[in-house]
Amino acid sequence: MKSLWQRFQRYFLRYNDIGFTIDISRMRFADDFLQSMGARAQMAFSQTRQLEAGAIANVDEHRMVGHYWLRDPGLAPSASLRNDIEETNARIKKFAAEIHAGDIAPATGKFRHLLVIGIGGSALGPQFVADALGKTSDPMDAFFFDNTDPDGFDRVWGKLKDALEETLIIVISKSGGTKETRNGMVEAEMHYRARRLDFARHAVAVTGIKSELDRHAQENDWLARFPMDDWVGGRTSVMSAVGLLPMALLGFEIDRFLEGAAAMDQLTRVDVVEQNAAMLLALMWFYAGEGRGAKDMVILPYKDRLALFSRYLQQLVMESLGKEKDREGKIVHQGIAVYGNKGSTDQHAYVQQLRDGVLNFFVTFIEVQKDRTAAPVKVEDDFTSGDYLHGFLRGTRKALFEKQRESITIGMPDVSAFSIGALIALYERAVGFYASLVNINAYNQPGVEAGKKAATELLQLQTKVREKLNRNPQTADQIARALGVDPESVYHLLMHLHANDPTVQSAVEKEVAADKFFLA
């Protein structure tokens, strides 16, 4: 135990000013590991400085990546960019104040509910922050369309019921052409129209200037439009209007949120490895996965308010680091898989496998020092529920270490706007550092674009398949041969049409190849 205590002292970093800590003592790297990675770490520091200065980071789209400027506009490489950020934030605060005061209001009463329509970073960031910071006393509550699932839309409408008149809707899409978001917007417009409500009097857009959505919102006289700049990527957009507008409307302290991120940025600009929490985090990822993502990242926050953090990190980490090629075009198949939920819930779920099963992971515990804002309640002898939560975290960490399971522990003082901002910034910087360590571009996403292209092609095929149907029963193979396409794709399209279009009928046979489809 004495050696572990000494190792803890050596590999425990504390930021007294903001109350954050990182403990890497339960990762079993050799004592010379950090020194051996020094050259790579210095290269990563240099590349991050270039990024913050405005270097082209997304070479596929030839654009800068400036999420660091969002919390410190003074870093922006030009006065116009700095002014854009500051003016947008001022407009957000003014708009939220007018909504809360009832100066911008529906025909009756005030806006009391918020529906955010977006996908990926346009939903995950706002969702995580809303869940982490939300209180019953907030001036509005939040709902989300974050997919193109019709049943998901209907569930939200069922919760809102007769409150549509008091619901403000934010549609978030940089291009305005993202199909999932556009579908949610179109369904919302139709839902309001069916109830004889003017959708435009409830709608706000967050989008690129002159985008398809921007033009649509302007032409239909929506309440407001806020910009989403091309140098803000979706997975790092939560400190732009994408996240700040919902936060302000929900009554959260957006200035403190930005201050927390800026404080973490400042602390993790230090180019001394042992004093830089984000670099230590990135180096532990490199060590655990042997520089190639050989182990999964399991996120275990011991706080209900952080339950969505692993989902948020899935996009930030996996979309940033999951790359086929490195910067020189060499096939590397990089990436780190991320999953998790919360403690101590997971002690009754998959921690059993973590301790005794296949060793293909490393754990990150996230510990929040402040148990609650209300007075403590003794649940047994002299112990509170928070004492038990702390005990379960430390106990699980110890039990895993005894079985050669490695872990990182991140400590934060509370779940506040400042601390959530700092936590997000810590991981954003760690992702950037890790990408530099393994020589990949963290800021493009060719795989996502490939999936969108394939989906578009399938929808185009659906139209052709639908046109081939008539009253004469046909198999998928017959239709596929007539179109010169893959019969399996045709079969799945026919099954989908049959399930959702009452005019498309089927005759099911013993073999799927013999199934026939026709119009009623």
MOGI-V705646 format. One record per backbone hydrogen bond with DSSP energy under -1.0 kcal/mol. NH is the residue of the N-H (numbers start at 1). CO is the residue of the C=O. Records with the same first field share a line. If there is no record, write none. Layout:
# MOGI-V705646
NH->CO  CO
This chain:
# MOGI-V705646
5->1
6->2
7->3
8->4
9->5
10->6
11->7
13->22
15->20
19->15
21->411
22->13
23->409
24->11
27->24
33->30
36->32
37->33
38->35
41->37
42->38
43->39
44->40
45->41
46->42
47->43
48->44
49->45
50->46
51->47
52->48
53->49
54->51
55->50
57->63
58->63
59->57
63->58
66->231
69->66
75->72
76->73
82->78
83->79
84->80
85->81
86->82
87->83
88->84
89->85
90->86
91->87
92->88
93->89
94->90
95->91
96->92
97->93
98->94
99->95
100->96
101->97
103->98
104->98
112->166
113->166
114->141
115->168
116->143
117->170
118->145
122->119
123->120
124->120
127->123
128->124
129->125
130->126
131->127
132->128
133->129
134->130
138->135
141->112
143->114
145->116
153->149
154->150
155->151
156->152
157->153
158->154
159->155
160->156
161->157
163->160
167->164
168->113
169->202
170->115
171->204
172->117
173->206
182->178
183->179
184->180
185->181
186->182
187->183
188->184
189->185
190->186
191->187
192->188
193->189
194->190
196->193
197->192
201->198
202->199
204->169
205->224
206->171
207->226
208->174
211->208
212->175
215->211
216->212
217->213
218->214
219->215
220->216
221->218
222->217
223->203
226->205
228->207
232->229
236->233
237->234
240->237
244->240
245->241
247->243
248->244
249->245
250->246
252->247
254->252
257->253
258->254
259->255
260->256
261->257
262->258
263->259
264->260
265->261
266->262
267->263
268->264
269->266
275->272
276->273
280->276
281->277
282->278
283->279
284->280
285->281
286->282
287->283
288->284
289->285
290->287
291->286
292->289
294->289
296->360
297->337
298->362
299->339
300->364
302->366
303->301
306->303
307->304
309->306
312->308
313->309
314->310
315->311
316->312
317->313
318->314
319->315
321->317
322->318
323->321
326->330
327->439
329->326
332->324
333->324
334->323
339->297
343->301
346->342
347->344
348->345
349->346
351->346
354->350
355->351
356->352
357->353
360->358
362->296
363->406
364->298
365->408
366->300
367->410
369->412
370->413
379->383
380->383
383->380
388->384
389->385
390->386
391->387
392->388
393->389
394->390
395->391
396->392
397->393
398->394
399->395
400->396
401->397
402->398
404->401
405->400
407->26
408->363
409->23
410->365
411->21
412->367
420->416
421->417
422->418
423->419
424->420
425->421
426->422
427->423
428->424
429->425
430->426
431->427
432->428
433->429
434->430
435->431
436->432
437->433
438->434
440->435
449->445
450->446
451->447
452->448
453->449
454->450
455->451
456->452
457->453
458->454
459->455
460->456
461->457
462->458
463->459
464->460
465->461
466->462
467->463
468->464
474->517
479->475
480->476
481->477
482->478
483->479
484->480
485->480
490->486
491->487
492->488
493->489
494->490
495->491
496->492
497->493
498->494
499->495
500->496
501->497
504->501
505->518
507->516
514->511
515->512
516->507
517->474
518->505
519->470
520->503
